[in-house]
Amino acid sequence: MTETLWIQKRSGQQLEKRIDQAHMEKQVRLACRNGQPIIFAAPHVGNWDLIAFAITRNVALTYFYSEPRQPNKARTAIEGRVSLGGTPATMDIAGIRQALQAVQQGHSLGILPDQEPDRANGIFAPFFGITANTQTLLPRLAQRTGALVIFCCMERVGWRQGWRLHYVAADPEVYNTDKHKAAAAVNRSIETCVQICPEQYLWSYRRFQLLPAGRVRVY
């Protein structure tokens, strides 16, 4: 929380000096040049809020977000994120329509792929060997828009050094029309990001609220 507040008070120039993007994938640069839409999938690794700032230096971005559970924090959270760049869209029918319109206007999309969906919008797939309720929205958006899916995470490399932005090509099965294969590929791609800096993943995030019948919550 203190890191995010500090970031939101800094100028763009100050932040750019602290972000290492030297490892930007050629795929990302090529897609940006060719005008191909990109879905940037950012799991809860490192400082995921800062990713929008880095991406919007190169492309227009519309990203999905979930309303905070505490209504009094919602406005502050959104204002802080908007200050870092990009346009927020809610994860509901209206927000999805907004995102699709943004793609038609040349925007790329941002999504947190490890957010747990409700029962109607998720299926169970393995995540580090544990069955987890996994969103189907990401593969559906990729199929609908023809977008390139790139996973990314913002690793902290020390307070004085700043952060390192990692881009990871999605598991090819993310594009599969079989929703079970696609969901499993989403989780494998998240695992790849987590393995870059496992100590910086938000392990307490609610990935296991909904479980298959007979399964016991592990924590």
C-alpha positions as CSV (number, residue, x, y, z in Angstrom):
1,M,0.0,0.0,0.0
2,T,2.8,2.4,0.9
3,E,4.6,1.6,-2.4
4,T,1.5,2.3,-4.4
5,L,0.9,5.6,-2.7
6,W,4.5,6.6,-3.3
7,I,4.1,5.7,-7.0
8,Q,1.0,7.7,-7.5
9,K,2.7,10.9,-6.2
10,R,5.7,10.6,-8.6
11,S,6.0,12.2,-12.1
12,G,6.1,10.0,-15.2
13,Q,9.7,10.9,-15.7
14,Q,10.7,9.8,-12.2
15,L,8.9,6.4,-12.6
16,E,10.4,5.7,-16.1
17,K,13.9,6.0,-14.7
18,R,13.1,3.3,-12.2
19,I,11.5,0.7,-14.6
20,D,13.8,-1.6,-16.6
21,Q,12.0,-2.6,-19.8
22,A,15.1,-3.8,-21.5
23,H,13.5,-7.3,-21.7
24,M,10.5,-6.1,-23.8
25,E,9.7,-9.0,-26.1
26,K,10.1,-8.5,-29.8
27,Q,6.5,-9.8,-30.2
28,V,5.2,-6.9,-28.2
29,R,7.2,-4.3,-30.2
30,L,6.1,-5.9,-33.5
31,A,2.5,-6.0,-32.5
32,C,2.6,-2.3,-31.4
33,R,4.1,-1.3,-34.8
34,N,1.6,-3.3,-36.8
35,G,-1.4,-2.0,-34.8
36,Q,-2.4,-5.5,-33.6
37,P,-4.4,-5.4,-30.4
38,I,-2.7,-7.0,-27.4
39,I,-4.2,-8.4,-24.3
40,F,-1.8,-7.8,-21.4
41,A,-2.5,-10.3,-18.7
42,A,-0.9,-9.3,-15.4
43,P,-1.2,-11.7,-12.4
44,H,-0.8,-10.4,-8.9
45,V,3.1,-10.6,-9.0
46,G,5.1,-7.6,-7.8
47,N,3.5,-4.2,-8.4
48,W,0.7,-5.0,-11.0
49,D,-0.7,-1.4,-10.7
50,L,2.6,-0.1,-12.2
51,I,2.3,-2.2,-15.3
52,A,-0.5,0.0,-16.7
53,F,1.9,3.0,-16.5
54,A,4.7,1.2,-18.4
55,I,2.3,-0.1,-21.1
56,T,0.7,3.2,-21.8
57,R,4.0,4.7,-22.7
58,N,3.7,2.7,-25.9
59,V,0.0,1.9,-26.5
60,A,-3.5,3.0,-25.5
61,L,-4.8,0.7,-22.9
62,T,-8.2,-0.2,-21.5
63,Y,-8.1,-2.5,-18.5
64,F,-10.5,-4.5,-16.4
65,Y,-10.8,-4.0,-12.6
66,S,-13.0,-5.3,-9.8
67,E,-14.7,-2.9,-7.5
68,P,-13.2,-2.9,-4.0
69,R,-15.3,-4.7,-1.4
70,Q,-15.3,-1.5,0.7
71,P,-17.3,1.2,-1.2
72,N,-15.5,4.0,0.5
73,K,-12.2,2.9,-1.0
74,A,-13.5,2.5,-4.5
75,R,-13.1,6.1,-5.7
76,T,-9.6,6.5,-4.2
77,A,-8.5,3.3,-5.8
78,I,-9.8,4.2,-9.2
79,E,-8.4,7.7,-9.1
80,G,-5.0,6.4,-8.2
81,R,-5.0,3.9,-11.0
82,V,-6.2,6.3,-13.6
83,S,-3.3,8.6,-12.6
84,L,-0.9,5.9,-13.7
85,G,-2.5,5.6,-17.2
86,G,-5.1,3.7,-19.1
87,T,-8.9,3.6,-19.0
88,P,-10.7,1.3,-16.4
89,A,-13.6,-0.9,-17.3
90,T,-15.7,-3.0,-15.0
91,M,-15.8,-6.8,-15.3
92,D,-19.4,-7.0,-16.3
93,I,-21.4,-6.8,-19.5
94,A,-21.1,-3.0,-19.8
95,G,-17.4,-3.2,-19.1
96,I,-16.8,-5.9,-21.7
97,R,-18.7,-3.9,-24.3
98,Q,-16.5,-0.9,-23.4
99,A,-13.4,-3.0,-23.8
100,L,-14.4,-4.4,-27.2
101,Q,-15.2,-0.9,-28.5
102,A,-11.8,0.2,-27.3
103,V,-10.1,-2.6,-29.3
104,Q,-12.0,-1.4,-32.4
105,Q,-10.5,2.1,-31.7
106,G,-6.9,0.6,-31.6
107,H,-6.6,0.1,-27.8
108,S,-5.0,-2.9,-26.2
109,L,-6.6,-4.6,-23.1
110,G,-5.3,-5.3,-19.6
111,I,-6.7,-8.0,-17.4
112,L,-5.7,-9.7,-14.1
113,P,-6.0,-13.3,-15.1
114,D,-5.9,-14.8,-11.6
115,Q,-9.0,-13.0,-10.4
116,E,-11.5,-15.6,-9.3
117,P,-14.7,-15.4,-11.3
118,D,-18.2,-16.4,-10.2
119,R,-19.5,-19.9,-11.0
120,A,-21.1,-18.8,-14.2
121,N,-17.9,-17.4,-15.7
122,G,-15.3,-19.8,-14.6
123,I,-14.2,-23.4,-14.9
124,F,-11.9,-25.5,-12.7
125,A,-8.3,-26.0,-13.9
126,P,-5.0,-27.0,-12.2
127,F,-3.0,-24.2,-10.7
128,F,0.3,-25.4,-9.2
129,G,-1.3,-28.8,-8.8
130,I,-4.4,-27.5,-7.0
131,T,-7.8,-27.3,-8.7
132,A,-8.7,-23.6,-9.0
133,N,-11.7,-21.7,-10.3
134,T,-10.3,-20.0,-13.5
135,Q,-11.8,-17.3,-15.6
136,T,-12.8,-18.0,-19.2
137,L,-13.0,-14.3,-20.1
138,L,-9.4,-14.0,-21.3
139,P,-9.5,-16.8,-23.9
140,R,-12.9,-15.6,-25.1
141,L,-11.6,-12.1,-25.6
142,A,-8.6,-13.4,-27.5
143,Q,-10.8,-15.4,-29.8
144,R,-13.3,-12.5,-30.3
145,T,-10.6,-9.8,-31.0
146,G,-7.8,-11.8,-32.6
147,A,-5.5,-10.2,-30.1
148,L,-2.0,-11.3,-29.2
149,V,-1.9,-12.5,-25.5
150,I,1.1,-11.4,-23.5
151,F,1.5,-12.1,-19.8
152,C,3.6,-9.7,-17.7
153,C,4.7,-9.0,-14.2
154,M,6.5,-6.1,-12.5
155,E,9.3,-7.5,-10.4
156,R,10.7,-5.4,-7.5
157,V,14.5,-5.3,-7.8
158,G,15.1,-3.2,-4.7
159,W,13.9,0.2,-3.4
160,R,16.7,2.2,-4.9
161,Q,16.8,0.2,-8.2
162,G,13.1,0.1,-8.9
163,W,11.3,-2.5,-10.9
164,R,11.9,-4.8,-13.9
165,L,9.0,-5.5,-16.3
166,H,8.9,-9.0,-17.7
167,Y,6.9,-10.0,-20.8
168,V,6.0,-13.6,-21.2
169,A,4.4,-15.1,-24.3
170,A,1.2,-16.9,-23.5
171,D,1.0,-20.7,-23.6
172,P,-0.3,-21.4,-27.2
173,E,-3.2,-23.3,-25.8
174,V,-4.7,-20.0,-24.5
175,Y,-6.1,-19.6,-28.0
176,N,-7.7,-23.0,-28.0
177,T,-11.5,-23.0,-28.5
178,D,-11.8,-25.8,-25.9
179,K,-12.4,-23.8,-22.8
180,H,-10.9,-26.4,-20.5
181,K,-7.6,-26.5,-22.4
182,A,-7.6,-22.7,-22.6
183,A,-8.2,-22.3,-18.9
184,A,-5.4,-24.7,-18.1
185,A,-3.1,-22.8,-20.4
186,V,-4.0,-19.5,-18.6
187,N,-2.9,-21.0,-15.3
188,R,0.3,-22.4,-16.8
189,S,1.1,-18.9,-18.1
190,I,0.4,-17.4,-14.6
191,E,2.7,-20.1,-13.1
192,T,5.5,-18.9,-15.5
193,C,5.1,-15.4,-14.2
194,V,5.0,-16.5,-10.6
195,Q,8.2,-18.5,-11.0
196,I,10.1,-15.4,-12.0
197,C,9.8,-14.1,-8.4
198,P,7.7,-16.5,-6.3
199,E,8.3,-14.5,-3.2
200,Q,6.5,-11.5,-4.7
201,Y,3.3,-13.3,-5.7
202,L,0.2,-12.5,-3.6
203,W,-0.2,-16.0,-2.3
204,S,-3.0,-14.9,0.0
205,Y,-5.1,-13.9,-3.0
206,R,-8.5,-15.7,-3.0
207,R,-7.9,-18.3,-5.7
208,F,-9.7,-21.1,-3.8
209,Q,-13.0,-19.6,-2.6
210,L,-15.0,-21.9,-4.9
211,L,-14.0,-25.5,-5.0
212,P,-15.3,-28.6,-6.7
213,A,-17.6,-30.8,-4.7
214,G,-15.7,-32.8,-2.0
215,R,-12.6,-30.7,-2.1
216,V,-11.3,-29.1,1.1
217,R,-9.8,-25.6,1.1
218,V,-6.0,-25.8,1.6
219,Y,-5.6,-22.5,3.5
